[in-house]
C-alpha cells in the first residue's frame, strides 16, 4: 500500500496554472486552498484515491473540465458543484458516485456529462433537465433505473447513450430531442 500524498501549498503561487493532472495518484483529499487557482480550467483526478471534493471547488470560476473517472472512493459531489458556471465537461465514468446534487441543474455551460459505468448511481435528479446546453449524456453500463420525465427539455442533446443499462425500466419520451443525432440503446 502506497502512502497518501499531499499537495504542496506552494502550488498556490502558480498564477498561470491552467491544467492540474493528479490522475493515478494516491491522493485522498484536496486542500481547501484549491479554489484559489483562478486560471485553472482543467482538473484531472482520474483513478486517484480521492474521497471528497473541497467546498472551495465551487470558487473555481474558470474550470471547464473536471475528470473524476475511476475515483472509486468518491461517493458524492458537493452541492457547490453547481457554482461551476463555465464547466463544460464532467466525467464520472467508473466512479462509485451514489447521487448527483440537485445543484447540477445550475451548470448551464455543461456540454458533456459522462456517467458511464457508474456502479452506484441509480437515479438522476430531475434538475438534469435544466442542462439546456448538454450535448452528450452517457449512461452506458450504469445501473440507472429511470430517467427524468422531462428529458426532452435537453434541447441541444446530440448523443444519448443508454447501451447496457439493463436496469432501466422505462425509456421516457425522447421525441422532443430534435437535435439528437445518436441514440444508443
C-alpha positions, 0 to 999 in steps of 0.5 A: 500500500502506497502512502497518501500524498499531499499537495504542496501549498506552494502550488498556490503561487502558480498564477498561470496554472491552467491544467492540474493532472493528479490522475493515478495518484494516491491522493485522498483529499484536496486542500481547501486552498484549491479554489484559489487557482483562478486560471485553472480550467482543467482538473484531472483526478482520474483513478486517484484515491480521492474521497471528497471534493473541497467546498472551495471547488465551487470558487473555481470560476474558470474550470471547464473540465473536471475528470473524476473517472475511476475515483472509486472512493468518491461517493458524492459531489458537493452541492457547490458543484453547481457554482461551476458556471463555465464547466463544460465537461464532467466525467464520472465514468467508473466512479462509485458516485451514489447521487448527483446534487440537485445543484447540477441543474445550475451548470448551464455551460455543461456540454458533456456529462459522462456517467458511464459505468457508474456502479452506484448511481441509480437515479438522476435528479430531475434538475438534469433537465435544466442542462439546456446546453448538454450535448452528450449524456452517457449512461452506458453500463450504469445501473440507472433505473429511470430517467427524468420525465422531462428529458426532452427539455435537453434541447441541444442533446446530440448523443444519448447513450443508454447501451447496457443499462439493463436496469432501466425500466422505462425509456421516457419520451425522447421525441422532443430531442430534435437535435439528437443525432445518436441514440444508443440503446 
